[in-house]
Amino acid sequence: QVQLVESGGGLVQPGGSLRLSCKASGSILRLFAMGWYRQNPGAQRELVASITSGGSTNYADSVKGRFTISRDNAKNTVYLQMNVLKPEDTAVYLCNVRGSTYYTVPTDYWGQGTQVTVSS
């Protein structure tokens, strides 16, 4: 299987910045698309940003121009740079990676989630 470890969450003031990281490990053959989701209390999980193995990116309208997703394939890591943070960005952010292993066809894997709180 593939394990994901997230880091970089925390408490910031409105207008501040955070950088989230998610590193994949395990019996990896290939990693395909990677993405970041967020979930507000009592709300449905929302796709924030995604990036394909070829580097094509997609963003939710609410974060366009403020967030940037990137990946380092040599490190099996995906990042989310978050700038000009707003209180509405407060959520648990979850990393998602589609990967294949020695034993499985391409499968989605989820990180443990990291809390981002934007408040003055």
Disulfide bonds with the S-S distance in Angstrom:
Cys22-Cys95 2.18
